[in-house]
Amino acid sequence: MHGPGGTSDSMFKAGCTCFAGVYWREGRWTSCSHRMPYIVKLLLLMFCLVLLGESKKHRRKRWTGQIEVQKTSHIYKKNHDVTKIRKGKTEQLLRVEDHDFAMRPAFGGPAIPVGVDVQVESLDTISEVDMDFTMTLYLRHYWKDERLAFPSRTNKSMTFDGRLVKKIWVPDVFFVHSKRSFIHDTTTDNIMLRVFPDGHVLYSMRITVTAMCNMDFSRFPLDSQTCSLELESYAYTDEDLMLYWKNGNESLKTDEKISLSQFLIQKFHTTSRLAFYSSTGWYNRLYISFTLRRHIFFFLLQTYFPATLMVMLSWVSFWIDRRAVPARVSLGITTVLTMSTIITGVNASMPRVSYIKAVDIYLWVSFVFVFLSVIEYAAVNYLTTVQERKQRKLRKKFSCTCGLSSTKTVLLDGTYSESDVSSLERYARGQIVTEEDRQDKMVIHMTMNNESISSRKSGLKGYMSLCIIQNTHVIDNYSRLIFPGTYIFFNLVYWSVFC
């Protein structure tokens, strides 16, 4: 029958669909898996497996994160890092932003004392030509700035590098008479700032500075030089900033390994005084003074000893035959040129000062001795020429008036017998001659007497002595004694005065 009930039942049956794998039939839910295709079942299974895997991975990650947090907290408890406990930045802890650090500490009050100490690392070079020196040192300042005070239970200081220096007040110390200076910046700026809880500050930096040194070379190279490195505030007068050596003479320390090639470092010392500028006022100035004594051994080898040898070499010409003109002239010119080279070399390494140095006195006196040896031979050569000219005139005169043979006249040059001398003497006694002829004959008479004495010597020794006497001049004989004696006396006076 087709009634309303039947119609609705057939409609329900026709409208029955499979939902989530089940459908309603005959008053209950019935599975419709037998109607689902096989591929759909496989996809549902894979979807369930993927969901299961993702859930396990999420649980494992949460578990691992808890372990890492526990490990990190354990390390944190072991290595206590102060920066993690303190709230805010270090600048806020020091209250850098709360103050105007362009003003000095205690502005408007008394002068702030700034202590200074220095440790000299090396004394690099001393230049006589430029009259300066180069020094590497550690410069430290000590002062108190209550604006930088901070609370601390352990009373420990905090140390910073150069980055904080630009944000706080530091003393404006500079080097007076400095030519060049710089702060070392390898691998970073060599600057250290240490702040204590009560506001005391230590400011240290490593500096290399080249400064002037007014040297006195009047006793060079037997001199001692005193150089000073001067420190002073550039802007603050003694009413605002008072520089002082923190520990007196103990404020300056030096490395024991400091040494120089030409100088011996005798002592370092510190002094302080006030410096006045007409336009700005009085300033505190600190001095680092050191005394240097020059090593003389280098100059003995390079200057004094060669000059002395050249002077002694010039004396050799006094023993050379006066007729050996090329030998004596070349020796004299060589020694003069060598002395000129030594003087030029010494002056090239020295500044052009307007006064005479000790080495100049020695070199120029040595040069004069060498030059006089050349002049001595010029005098000997000239007098020998004059004497020979007179002898030639006498020979001509005697050949005409004395009745002597030409053979005996030639013997006047040096080789004649005693009988010839005696005959010439007898002839000279019996003749009345003029004053000019008498002087010429006296010269001849003296020469013949010397020759007669020399002729009495026998053998080779006597012959050699005769040749030496004949070939030298009386000036050479005196020079062999006068030149060495005078030079030795000069050396005694020189070294006793300048040493």
Secondary structure, 3 states (H helix, E strand, C coil): CCCHHHHHHHHHHHHCCCECCEEEECCEEEECHHHCCHHHHHHHHHHHHHHHHHHHHHHHHHHHHHHHHHHHHHHHHHCCCHHHHCCCCHHHHCCHHHCCCCCCCCCCCCCEEEEEEEEEEEEEEEECCCCEEEEEEEEEEEEECHHHCCCCCCCCCEEECCCCHHHCCCCCEEEECEEEEEECCCCCCCEEEEECCCCEEEEEEEEEEEEECCCCCCCCCCCEEEEEEEEEECCCCCCCEEEEECCHHHHEEECCCCCCCCEEEEEEEEEEEEEEECCCEEEEEEEEEEEEEECCHHHHHHHHHHHHHHHHHHHHHHHCCCCCHHHHHHHHHHHHHHHHHHHHHHHHCCCCCCCCCHHHHHHHHHHHHHHHHHHHHHHHHHHHHHHHHHHHHHHHHHHHHCCCCHHHHHHHHCCCCHHHHHHHHHHHHCCCCCHHHHHHHHHHHHHHHHHHHHHCCCHHHHHHHHHHHHHCCHHHHHHHHHHHHHHHHHHHHHHHHHC
